[in-house]
Amino acid sequence: MKTYSISIRYFAQLREWAGKEEEKMTGPYSTTLGWYEHCFKRYGFGLEPALVRPAVNGKYVSWAYGLRDGDILAFIPPVAGG
């Protein structure tokens, strides 16, 4: 089974749940959704994927987007302001 080495960045609420802004991870997940589900279970994220936008290397992508080694994956939750 192929493994992927990527960097993951967390923003807002997700950063608080993960307890960090960024980390490098290696695993068998080939899509943005696979990585989110992994992190969802690992850190107990309280947001379903439908409420979060994935971005790879600075561009918004779909949850089915295929990742490559060295990609930077960001999970961006809804932003509230006031």
Order of alpha helices (4+ residues) and beta strands (2+ residues): beta-alpha-beta-alpha-beta-beta-beta
